[in-house]
Amino acid sequence: MTKVLVATVKPFAPAAVNNIRKICDDAGYEFKLLEKYGDQSDLIKAVEDVDAIIIRSDKVTKEVIDAGKNLKIVVRAGAGYDNVDLEAASARNIVVMNTPGQNSNAVAELALGMMVYLARNQFNGTAGTELRGKKLGIHAFGNVGKLVGDIAKGFGMELFAFDPFIPNEEIEKHGVKALDSEEELYSTCQYISLHIPANDKTKKSINFELLSKMPKGATLVNTARKEVIDEDGLLKMFSERDDFNYISDVAPDCKEKIESDFEGRFFFTPKKMGAQTSEANINASIAAARQIVNFIENGDTTFKVN
């Protein structure tokens, strides 16, 4: 019998777990659950006899993959998959998938919510600023970027985007002005919303040189990954531009320095919150379970990332 493991240090909502269990039961699969586990060794042990695994932010390392003697597929319930060792999985012919689009609205709403929160001085009773009329640059125009644009239109923001992988005419179908370079995007927009993945080309790519091009009243909004930020450049930007603000869905490593020296000019969520809605939880869990069934039964690799 095919065995499916759900391994989540940060658990799915109960309704999401029930959805996965039902999809597995309907397919005739055995369902296993590992939640809030204390050590990576717990995951290594749990994966020993399973055919498939669903994770969230859990680390599927080479050790985990080597322990999964029957493992055929890993599905990351969410968009990012940098927590999975793709090279080790490929060496074992294990398929790795993500669930693109399932968390997108939750992330987009968070991005705009954080913009409002900081623009209004964290609701501290003093006069803030408005988003209407401000220029918003969307850095990467995938599922989340499109939804950020849709929501920002309701605020009356002026929208721009740069994405080297999407034709300009496709971007402009959404009522967003396509720009031809990162430099043009950053020099044009007071707000930048980051949606790039963390990979060898993008890590530390958001640096002082790029940020310093932003107009007065600059705010960088990061609901992507902290690794894409050059933190030395970030601190330099804070020091040299007292009009610069930074909002992030995950605190940078230099958090303490920012907190001590730049009060009122930042906001960091206490933990990564982009996918933390009941709707996103359920959407991603259902998608992950269905992708496993479609792969096991039909060889469907639509969302394969390795």
ABEGO torsion letter per residue (X at the ends): XBBBBBBBABBBBAAAAAAAAAAAAAAGBBBBBBBGBABAAAAAAAAAABABBBBBABBBBAAAAAABAABABBBBBEABAAABBAAAAAAAGBBBBBBBGAAAAAAAAAAAAAAAAAAAGGGAGBBBBBABGBBBBBBEBBAAAAAAAAAAAAAGBBBBBBBAABBAAAAAAAGBBBBABAAAAAAABABBBBABBBBAAABGABBAAAAAABBBGBBBBBABBAAABBAAAAAAAAAABAABBBBBABBBAAAAAAAAABBGABBBBABBAAABBAAAAAAAAAAAAAAAAAAAAAGBAAABAX
